[in-house]
Amino acid sequence: MDEKEFNKLYKMMSKLLRPHPWHGLELYDNREERILNAYIEIVPSDTVKYELEKKTGYLKVDRPQRFSNIIPALYGFLPKTYCGQRVAAFSVERLGRNNLQGDSDPLDICVLTEKNVIHGDLIVNAIPIGGFRMIDHGEVDDKIIAVLKDDAVFSDMRDIKNCPDGTLSRLRHYFLTYKQIPDPDTNEIPKCEITHIYGHEEAIKVIDHAEADYHHKYTFNRLEDSV
């Protein structure tokens, strides 16, 4: 089967079956206006951390939340993105560090909204305003910060400098503590750090690098193994 035939079959199957949240959805709802499609895995009311199982596209229980802190935003990832060589190189350039690598996952996103969304496994339209440059045990693990499109409270924000300090502090605290679970083999706690908080323009660059990393990794020859 050549690439043209495969793409035709893939599009047909996507209409018949639920598309894979990572590989079957588009990154942008409106690329020109930079309105993203964000797949949401967990919401603030969740006491269990859910995570997409990459092979099947279903949500699975990653782990119960060990502590009482909750994420003050909708949390998930951006379809057709991958944190690989380009994302890592961008952090190396910004930090002046060597030996960093991407975490080999889709790019994470937090979506701010004043609405009480009661469950994950859904798609929302989001507008990026900035992000956290996070290093998790030597891996680049950026968190894009976005606002829900048409949200009554947050949707007018276009840069992270407009975001309340309290909201950013709560997000920062969550990501610096949510993995404080000792490794069962070494009993060590993974080290996470947030080195920078960056604005809209840099967030777009991170997203662009993650999109390029995705297309580099998941070429036609490899796509069949990923869906």
C-alpha positions as CSV (number, residue, x, y, z in Angstrom):
1,M,0.0,0.0,0.0
2,D,1.5,3.4,-1.0
3,E,1.2,6.5,1.0
4,K,-1.7,8.0,-1.0
5,E,-3.7,4.8,-0.6
6,F,-2.9,4.6,3.1
7,N,-4.0,8.2,3.8
8,K,-7.3,7.6,1.9
9,L,-8.0,4.5,4.0
10,Y,-7.0,6.2,7.2
11,K,-9.4,9.1,6.6
12,M,-12.2,6.7,5.8
13,M,-11.6,4.7,9.0
14,S,-11.5,7.9,11.0
15,K,-15.0,8.6,9.9
16,L,-16.2,5.2,10.9
17,L,-14.3,4.8,14.2
18,R,-13.5,7.2,17.0
19,P,-10.1,8.8,16.1
20,H,-7.1,8.3,18.3
21,P,-6.8,11.4,20.5
22,W,-3.1,11.8,19.8
23,H,-2.9,10.8,16.2
24,G,-6.4,11.2,14.8
25,L,-7.2,14.8,15.9
26,E,-5.8,18.0,14.4
27,L,-3.6,20.2,16.4
28,Y,-5.4,23.4,15.4
29,D,-9.1,24.2,15.2
30,N,-8.0,27.4,13.5
31,R,-4.3,27.6,12.7
32,E,-4.4,31.2,11.5
33,E,-5.9,32.4,14.8
34,R,-3.8,29.9,16.8
35,I,-6.9,28.2,18.3
36,L,-5.8,24.8,19.5
37,N,-7.6,21.5,20.0
38,A,-6.7,20.3,23.4
39,Y,-7.5,16.8,24.6
40,I,-8.3,16.9,28.3
41,E,-7.3,13.9,30.5
42,I,-8.0,15.2,34.0
43,V,-10.1,18.1,35.6
44,P,-9.7,19.8,39.0
45,S,-12.2,17.5,40.7
46,D,-10.3,14.3,39.9
47,T,-8.6,12.6,42.8
48,V,-7.1,10.1,40.4
49,K,-4.6,11.0,37.7
50,Y,-5.8,9.6,34.4
51,E,-3.5,9.3,31.4
52,L,-4.0,8.4,27.8
53,E,-2.8,4.8,27.0
54,K,-0.9,5.6,23.8
55,K,-1.5,2.3,22.0
56,T,-5.3,2.1,22.4
57,G,-6.3,5.8,22.8
58,Y,-8.3,5.0,26.0
59,L,-7.8,6.8,29.3
60,K,-6.4,4.6,32.0
61,V,-5.7,5.2,35.7
62,D,-2.1,6.3,36.0
63,R,-2.2,6.6,39.8
64,P,-4.4,7.9,42.7
65,Q,-3.4,11.4,43.7
66,R,-1.3,10.8,46.9
67,F,-1.7,14.2,48.3
68,S,-4.5,16.7,48.6
69,N,-3.3,19.2,46.0
70,I,-5.3,19.4,42.8
71,I,-4.6,20.9,39.5
72,P,-6.5,24.2,39.1
73,A,-7.1,23.8,35.4
74,L,-8.1,21.4,32.7
75,Y,-5.1,19.3,31.9
76,G,-4.2,17.2,28.9
77,F,-2.1,17.3,25.8
78,L,-2.0,18.7,22.2
79,P,-2.7,16.2,19.4
80,K,0.0,15.6,16.8
81,T,2.8,17.0,19.0
82,Y,5.8,15.2,20.4
83,C,8.5,16.3,22.8
84,G,11.6,15.1,21.0
85,Q,14.8,16.5,19.7
86,R,13.6,19.9,18.6
87,V,11.8,20.6,21.8
88,A,14.8,19.6,23.8
89,A,17.2,21.6,21.7
90,F,15.0,24.7,22.2
91,S,15.3,24.3,26.0
92,V,19.0,23.7,25.7
93,E,19.3,27.0,23.8
94,R,17.3,28.9,26.4
95,L,18.9,27.3,29.4
96,G,22.5,26.8,28.3
97,R,22.4,23.3,29.5
98,N,23.5,20.1,27.9
99,N,22.3,16.5,28.2
100,L,18.6,17.4,28.1
101,Q,16.2,15.3,26.1
102,G,12.5,15.4,25.3
103,D,10.1,13.2,27.4
104,S,8.8,11.4,24.3
105,D,5.2,12.3,25.1
106,P,2.8,14.7,23.4
107,L,3.1,18.3,24.6
108,D,1.1,19.0,27.8
109,I,-1.4,21.8,28.2
110,C,-3.3,23.4,31.0
111,V,-6.5,25.2,30.0
112,L,-7.8,27.9,32.4
113,T,-11.6,28.3,32.7
114,E,-14.1,29.5,35.3
115,K,-16.5,26.7,34.4
116,N,-16.9,23.5,36.4
117,V,-16.0,20.8,33.9
118,I,-16.8,17.5,35.6
119,H,-14.9,14.9,33.6
120,G,-12.0,14.5,31.1
121,D,-11.8,12.6,27.8
122,L,-13.0,15.5,25.8
123,I,-11.7,18.1,23.4
124,V,-11.7,21.9,24.1
125,N,-10.7,24.8,22.0
126,A,-7.9,26.7,23.7
127,I,-5.8,29.8,23.1
128,P,-2.2,29.6,24.3
129,I,-0.9,32.5,26.5
130,G,2.4,31.1,27.7
131,G,3.9,28.2,29.5
132,F,6.2,26.6,32.1
133,R,9.7,25.4,31.1
134,M,9.8,22.3,33.2
135,I,12.6,19.8,33.6
136,D,11.6,16.5,35.0
137,H,14.5,14.2,35.9
138,G,16.6,15.5,33.0
139,E,13.7,15.5,30.5
140,V,12.1,18.5,28.9
141,D,8.4,18.5,30.0
142,D,7.0,21.9,29.0
143,K,3.5,22.8,30.2
144,I,1.6,25.1,27.8
145,I,-0.8,27.5,29.6
146,A,-3.9,28.4,27.7
147,V,-7.4,29.8,28.2
148,L,-10.6,28.3,27.1
149,K,-12.0,29.9,24.0
150,D,-15.0,32.2,24.9
151,D,-14.6,31.7,28.6
152,A,-16.3,34.4,30.5
153,V,-13.4,35.2,32.8
154,F,-10.2,34.0,31.1
155,S,-10.8,34.2,27.3
156,D,-9.7,37.9,27.0
157,M,-6.2,37.0,28.2
158,R,-3.6,36.8,25.4
159,D,-0.4,36.6,27.4
160,I,0.6,35.0,30.6
161,K,1.5,38.4,32.1
162,N,-2.2,39.0,32.2
163,C,-2.8,35.9,34.3
164,P,-3.4,36.3,38.1
165,D,-0.3,35.5,40.1
166,G,-2.3,33.3,42.4
167,T,-3.4,31.0,39.5
168,L,0.2,30.6,38.3
169,S,1.4,29.9,41.8
170,R,-1.2,27.1,42.2
171,L,-0.2,25.6,38.9
172,R,3.5,25.9,39.8
173,H,2.9,24.2,43.1
174,Y,1.0,21.4,41.6
175,F,3.7,20.5,39.0
176,L,6.5,20.7,41.6
177,T,4.7,18.3,43.9
178,Y,2.5,16.0,42.0
179,K,5.3,13.5,41.3
180,Q,6.6,13.3,44.9
181,I,6.3,9.5,45.0
182,P,9.4,7.5,45.6
183,D,10.7,5.3,42.9
184,P,9.9,1.7,44.0
185,D,13.4,0.5,43.0
186,T,15.6,3.3,44.2
187,N,13.3,5.0,46.8
188,E,14.3,8.3,45.2
189,I,11.8,11.1,44.5
190,P,12.0,12.4,40.9
191,K,13.4,15.9,40.7
192,C,11.2,18.4,39.0
193,E,12.0,22.1,38.4
194,I,10.3,25.0,36.6
195,T,13.1,27.1,35.3
196,H,11.1,29.8,33.5
197,I,7.6,31.1,32.9
198,Y,7.3,32.3,29.3
199,G,4.8,34.2,27.3
200,H,2.6,33.7,24.3
201,E,5.3,34.1,21.6
202,E,7.6,31.6,23.2
203,A,4.7,29.2,23.7
204,I,4.0,29.3,20.0
205,K,7.6,28.4,19.3
206,V,7.4,25.4,21.7
207,I,4.2,24.2,20.0
208,D,5.8,24.6,16.6
209,H,8.8,22.6,17.6
210,A,6.6,19.9,19.1
211,E,4.6,19.7,15.9
212,A,7.8,19.4,13.9
213,D,9.0,16.7,16.2
214,Y,5.8,14.8,15.8
215,H,6.0,14.8,12.0
216,H,9.6,13.8,12.1
217,K,8.9,10.8,14.2
218,Y,5.5,9.6,12.9
219,T,6.2,9.5,9.2
220,F,4.1,7.3,6.9
221,N,6.4,4.3,7.5
222,R,5.9,4.5,11.3
223,L,2.3,5.7,11.6
224,E,0.8,2.2,11.3
225,D,2.6,1.2,14.5
226,S,1.2,4.2,16.4
227,V,-2.5,3.9,15.8
